[in-house]
Amino acid sequence: MKDDKELKALISLVDEPDDRLYDQVRKRIYSYGNEAIPELESAWESSFDAVVQQRLMDLIHDLQQQRLVGELIEWAKFGYDDLLRGFLIVTKFQYPDLDVHAITNAVGRIVQEVWLELNPRLTPLEKVKVINHVIYDINKFGPNTSNYQSPENFYLKPLLESRKGNPLSLGMLYLLIAQSLKIPIYGVDLPRHFVLAFVDQDLEGKEQFSAEDHVAFYLNPFNKGAVFTRNEISMYIRQMKLEHQESYYAPCSNRSIISRMIQGLIDSYAQLSQNDKAEELKTLLKALET
């Protein structure tokens, strides 16, 4: 635990007019890490000086970004099997005060709805039919076709609130539900689209295997979980004039999915000329690759 009195004294100097001296104060505040954020927020609420408020907000934002980088590095090293946690970390980039408990409970309720409809005798296609019914018919999730390029389409919070998302966010929600119920559905990192693969149960947990031999079928989360085959992926690859790669058919890792999410956000913010956010996300992407 660091010195609270020193921290408060440092925050009281945020109005320092000398930029050189303020830079020293700022760096010292940064050394407190997450511990400084509540005190900075309290100071912001009690300040009526616009310059001081802006400095406090900048300090809070930078510390929150620093925290996200640390969380993502830890997730990539030790927790990448937990897709929900990765999804939440990146969502906190836009929603730093995210109520993680509420979001986790919301996802859990959907998982429970699916679980109540399942039984051990169901075939893979029947299990998918149950998941599709709960996600798309009961909970009314669907594609955001009117504002497809919006960054909001990537984040978990607005997805749960609006029930609208892009192929990646809808696919990630689908994966959260399937993985929670030990149903062997995985993401497929197909260029410009994100689809899912239902894998033979006995291969669950293996690092490498032949997608051609062991993927039973594919799912399109952007189209109500519609089932399709390897041949349709081949047709898509030809239509997009892409070079054939077996990875376009094979399940990918959760790390690849979160990387794709961050890259998609970078592209989306860049299209909106929100270059500061795009640059900050590039820092997160580097952290993921550490």
VENHUTA-V652363 format. One record per residue. N is the residue number from 1. PSI is psi as a letter, one per 20 degrees, with the letter a starting at -180 (none if undefined). NEAR is the number of other ideal C-beta (glycine too) atoms within 8 Angstrom. D_FIRST is the distance of its C-alpha to the first C-alpha in Angstrom with 1 decimal. Layout:
n=N psi=PSI near=NEAR d_first=D_FIRST
n=N psi=PSI near=NEAR d_first=D_FIRST
This chain:
n=1 psi=p near=2 d_first=0.0
n=2 psi=r near=8 d_first=3.8
n=3 psi=o near=5 d_first=6.9
n=4 psi=h near=7 d_first=8.5
n=5 psi=g near=6 d_first=11.7
n=6 psi=g near=8 d_first=11.9
n=7 psi=g near=14 d_first=11.4
n=8 psi=h near=9 d_first=14.1
n=9 psi=g near=8 d_first=16.2
n=10 psi=g near=11 d_first=16.1
n=11 psi=h near=13 d_first=17.2
n=12 psi=i near=7 d_first=19.9
n=13 psi=j near=10 d_first=21.3
n=14 psi=i near=13 d_first=21.9
n=15 psi=j near=9 d_first=25.5
n=16 psi=p near=8 d_first=26.0
n=17 psi=h near=5 d_first=29.7
n=18 psi=o near=6 d_first=29.6
n=19 psi=h near=6 d_first=28.7
n=20 psi=g near=6 d_first=27.7
n=21 psi=h near=9 d_first=25.2
n=22 psi=h near=13 d_first=23.9
n=23 psi=h near=8 d_first=23.4
n=24 psi=g near=8 d_first=21.1
n=25 psi=g near=12 d_first=19.1
n=26 psi=g near=9 d_first=19.0
n=27 psi=h near=8 d_first=17.9
n=28 psi=h near=9 d_first=14.9
n=29 psi=g near=13 d_first=13.9
n=30 psi=h near=12 d_first=14.5
n=31 psi=i near=7 d_first=12.0
n=32 psi=i near=10 d_first=9.2
n=33 psi=b near=9 d_first=11.2
n=34 psi=h near=7 d_first=11.4
n=35 psi=h near=10 d_first=8.6
n=36 psi=h near=14 d_first=11.2
n=37 psi=g near=10 d_first=14.1
n=38 psi=g near=7 d_first=14.3
n=39 psi=h near=12 d_first=14.1
n=40 psi=g near=14 d_first=16.7
n=41 psi=g near=10 d_first=18.8
n=42 psi=g near=8 d_first=18.9
n=43 psi=h near=11 d_first=20.0
n=44 psi=g near=11 d_first=22.6
n=45 psi=h near=6 d_first=24.0
n=46 psi=i near=5 d_first=24.6
n=47 psi=q near=9 d_first=26.0
n=48 psi=j near=3 d_first=29.8
n=49 psi=p near=7 d_first=29.9
n=50 psi=h near=5 d_first=30.9
n=51 psi=g near=7 d_first=29.6
n=52 psi=g near=10 d_first=26.2
n=53 psi=g near=11 d_first=26.1
n=54 psi=g near=8 d_first=27.1
n=55 psi=g near=11 d_first=24.5
n=56 psi=g near=15 d_first=21.7
n=57 psi=h near=9 d_first=23.4
n=58 psi=g near=8 d_first=23.5
n=59 psi=g near=14 d_first=19.8
n=60 psi=g near=12 d_first=19.1
n=61 psi=g near=9 d_first=21.8
n=62 psi=h near=9 d_first=20.7
n=63 psi=h near=14 d_first=17.1
n=64 psi=h near=11 d_first=18.8
n=65 psi=g near=11 d_first=21.2
n=66 psi=h near=10 d_first=18.6
n=67 psi=g near=10 d_first=17.1
n=68 psi=g near=12 d_first=20.7
n=69 psi=g near=11 d_first=21.5
n=70 psi=g near=9 d_first=18.7
n=71 psi=h near=9 d_first=19.9
n=72 psi=h near=15 d_first=23.4
n=73 psi=g near=11 d_first=23.0
n=74 psi=g near=9 d_first=21.5
n=75 psi=g near=14 d_first=24.3
n=76 psi=h near=11 d_first=27.0
n=77 psi=h near=8 d_first=26.1
n=78 psi=i near=5 d_first=25.4
n=79 psi=k near=9 d_first=26.4
n=80 psi=i near=12 d_first=29.4
n=81 psi=i near=5 d_first=31.5
n=82 psi=n near=9 d_first=29.7
n=83 psi=h near=13 d_first=31.5
n=84 psi=g near=9 d_first=30.1
n=85 psi=g near=9 d_first=26.5
n=86 psi=g near=16 d_first=27.8
n=87 psi=g near=13 d_first=29.8
n=88 psi=g near=13 d_first=26.9
n=89 psi=g near=13 d_first=24.7
n=90 psi=h near=15 d_first=27.6
n=91 psi=h near=13 d_first=28.5
n=92 psi=i near=11 d_first=25.0
n=93 psi=g near=13 d_first=26.1
n=94 psi=h near=9 d_first=28.5
n=95 psi=m near=9 d_first=26.8
n=96 psi=h near=8 d_first=23.0
n=97 psi=k near=4 d_first=22.8
n=98 psi=p near=10 d_first=24.9
n=99 psi=n near=6 d_first=25.1
n=100 psi=h near=7 d_first=24.8
n=101 psi=g near=6 d_first=25.8
n=102 psi=g near=7 d_first=28.9
n=103 psi=g near=14 d_first=29.9
n=104 psi=g near=10 d_first=29.6
n=105 psi=h near=8 d_first=31.7
n=106 psi=g near=9 d_first=34.3
n=107 psi=g near=14 d_first=34.7
n=108 psi=h near=9 d_first=34.9
n=109 psi=h near=8 d_first=37.6
n=110 psi=g near=13 d_first=39.7
n=111 psi=g near=12 d_first=39.2
n=112 psi=h near=8 d_first=40.4
n=113 psi=g near=11 d_first=43.4
n=114 psi=g near=13 d_first=44.5
n=115 psi=h near=8 d_first=43.9
n=116 psi=h near=6 d_first=46.2
n=117 psi=i near=8 d_first=49.0
n=118 psi=q near=9 d_first=48.7
n=119 psi=q near=4 d_first=50.7
n=120 psi=i near=3 d_first=51.2
n=121 psi=i near=3 d_first=54.7
n=122 psi=q near=9 d_first=53.8
n=123 psi=r near=5 d_first=54.7
n=124 psi=g near=9 d_first=52.2
n=125 psi=h near=8 d_first=54.1
n=126 psi=h near=8 d_first=54.0
n=127 psi=g near=11 d_first=50.2
n=128 psi=h near=13 d_first=49.8
n=129 psi=h near=8 d_first=52.2
n=130 psi=g near=12 d_first=50.0
n=131 psi=g near=14 d_first=46.8
n=132 psi=g near=11 d_first=48.8
n=133 psi=g near=10 d_first=50.2
n=134 psi=g near=14 d_first=46.8
n=135 psi=g near=14 d_first=45.1
n=136 psi=h near=12 d_first=48.0
n=137 psi=g near=8 d_first=50.3
n=138 psi=g near=8 d_first=48.2
n=139 psi=i near=10 d_first=45.0
n=140 psi=k near=7 d_first=46.9
n=141 psi=q near=11 d_first=44.8
n=142 psi=r near=9 d_first=46.7
n=143 psi=q near=10 d_first=46.9
n=144 psi=n near=12 d_first=46.0
n=145 psi=i near=4 d_first=49.2
n=146 psi=h near=4 d_first=49.3
n=147 psi=l near=7 d_first=46.0
n=148 psi=h near=8 d_first=45.6
n=149 psi=i near=6 d_first=43.8
n=150 psi=p near=8 d_first=41.1
n=151 psi=h near=11 d_first=37.4
n=152 psi=h near=8 d_first=36.9
n=153 psi=i near=16 d_first=39.1
n=154 psi=h near=13 d_first=36.4
n=155 psi=q near=13 d_first=33.5
n=156 psi=g near=12 d_first=33.2
n=157 psi=g near=11 d_first=32.4
n=158 psi=h near=11 d_first=35.7
n=159 psi=g near=15 d_first=37.6
n=160 psi=h near=9 d_first=36.9
n=161 psi=g near=6 d_first=37.7
n=162 psi=i near=7 d_first=40.8
n=163 psi=j near=9 d_first=42.0
n=164 psi=q near=10 d_first=42.9
n=165 psi=a near=14 d_first=41.7
n=166 psi=r near=12 d_first=42.8
n=167 psi=h near=12 d_first=43.9
n=168 psi=g near=13 d_first=40.5
n=169 psi=h near=14 d_first=38.4
n=170 psi=h near=15 d_first=41.2
n=171 psi=h near=14 d_first=41.5
n=172 psi=h near=14 d_first=37.8
n=173 psi=g near=16 d_first=38.0
n=174 psi=g near=15 d_first=41.1
n=175 psi=h near=14 d_first=39.2
n=176 psi=g near=13 d_first=36.3
n=177 psi=g near=15 d_first=39.0
n=178 psi=g near=12 d_first=41.1
n=179 psi=h near=10 d_first=38.3
n=180 psi=h near=9 d_first=36.9
n=181 psi=j near=10 d_first=40.4
n=182 psi=k near=6 d_first=41.0
n=183 psi=p near=9 d_first=43.8
n=184 psi=m near=11 d_first=44.1
n=185 psi=p near=13 d_first=43.9
n=186 psi=q near=10 d_first=42.3
n=187 psi=q near=15 d_first=41.9
n=188 psi=o near=15 d_first=44.4
n=189 psi=m near=11 d_first=43.4
n=190 psi=p near=10 d_first=46.8
n=191 psi=p near=7 d_first=47.0
n=192 psi=j near=4 d_first=47.0
n=193 psi=q near=8 d_first=46.8
n=194 psi=p near=13 d_first=44.6
n=195 psi=r near=14 d_first=46.4
n=196 psi=q near=16 d_first=45.7
n=197 psi=p near=16 d_first=47.4
n=198 psi=o near=13 d_first=48.3
n=199 psi=q near=14 d_first=48.2
n=200 psi=p near=8 d_first=50.1
n=201 psi=h near=6 d_first=48.1
n=202 psi=i near=4 d_first=48.6
n=203 psi=i near=10 d_first=46.9
n=204 psi=p near=8 d_first=43.6
n=205 psi=i near=3 d_first=40.7
n=206 psi=q near=6 d_first=42.9
n=207 psi=g near=2 d_first=41.8
n=208 psi=q near=3 d_first=45.3
n=209 psi=r near=8 d_first=48.6
n=210 psi=o near=5 d_first=51.5
n=211 psi=h near=12 d_first=51.0
n=212 psi=h near=8 d_first=54.8
n=213 psi=h near=5 d_first=55.3
n=214 psi=i near=10 d_first=52.4
n=215 psi=o near=14 d_first=51.4
n=216 psi=g near=7 d_first=53.5
n=217 psi=r near=11 d_first=53.2
n=218 psi=r near=15 d_first=51.1
n=219 psi=q near=15 d_first=49.7
n=220 psi=o near=12 d_first=49.3
n=221 psi=i near=13 d_first=46.4
n=222 psi=i near=10 d_first=47.6
n=223 psi=l near=7 d_first=51.0
n=224 psi=k near=7 d_first=50.2
n=225 psi=k near=13 d_first=49.5
n=226 psi=p near=7 d_first=53.1
n=227 psi=p near=8 d_first=54.1
n=228 psi=r near=9 d_first=55.6
n=229 psi=r near=7 d_first=56.5
n=230 psi=h near=10 d_first=55.9
n=231 psi=h near=6 d_first=59.1
n=232 psi=h near=9 d_first=57.6
n=233 psi=g near=15 d_first=54.7
n=234 psi=g near=8 d_first=57.3
n=235 psi=g near=8 d_first=59.2
n=236 psi=g near=10 d_first=56.1
n=237 psi=g near=10 d_first=55.4
n=238 psi=g near=8 d_first=59.0
n=239 psi=h near=6 d_first=58.9
n=240 psi=i near=8 d_first=55.7
n=241 psi=l near=4 d_first=57.4
n=242 psi=q near=9 d_first=54.5
n=243 psi=p near=3 d_first=55.0
n=244 psi=p near=6 d_first=55.0
n=245 psi=p near=6 d_first=51.8
n=246 psi=h near=8 d_first=51.3
n=247 psi=h near=7 d_first=47.6
n=248 psi=i near=13 d_first=48.9
n=249 psi=i near=11 d_first=50.1
n=250 psi=q near=10 d_first=47.3
n=251 psi=q near=9 d_first=44.0
n=252 psi=r near=10 d_first=41.0
n=253 psi=r near=6 d_first=37.4
n=254 psi=h near=11 d_first=34.5
n=255 psi=g near=10 d_first=33.0
n=256 psi=h near=10 d_first=36.3
n=257 psi=g near=16 d_first=36.3
n=258 psi=h near=17 d_first=32.8
n=259 psi=g near=11 d_first=34.0
n=260 psi=h near=11 d_first=37.1
n=261 psi=g near=14 d_first=35.2
n=262 psi=g near=13 d_first=33.2
n=263 psi=h near=9 d_first=36.4
n=264 psi=h near=11 d_first=38.3
n=265 psi=h near=15 d_first=35.8
n=266 psi=g near=12 d_first=36.0
n=267 psi=g near=8 d_first=39.8
n=268 psi=g near=13 d_first=39.7
n=269 psi=h near=13 d_first=37.6
n=270 psi=h near=10 d_first=39.7
n=271 psi=h near=7 d_first=42.8
n=272 psi=j near=7 d_first=41.5
n=273 psi=k near=5 d_first=40.7
n=274 psi=m near=8 d_first=37.0
n=275 psi=h near=8 d_first=36.2
n=276 psi=g near=6 d_first=32.7
n=277 psi=h near=10 d_first=31.7
n=278 psi=g near=12 d_first=33.9
n=279 psi=h near=8 d_first=32.1
n=280 psi=h near=10 d_first=28.6
n=281 psi=h near=13 d_first=30.0
n=282 psi=h near=9 d_first=31.4
n=283 psi=g near=10 d_first=27.9
n=284 psi=h near=14 d_first=27.1
n=285 psi=g near=12 d_first=30.4
n=286 psi=h near=8 d_first=29.5
n=287 psi=h near=12 d_first=26.2
n=288 psi=h near=13 d_first=28.3
n=289 psi=i near=7 d_first=30.6
n=290 psi=none near=7 d_first=28.1
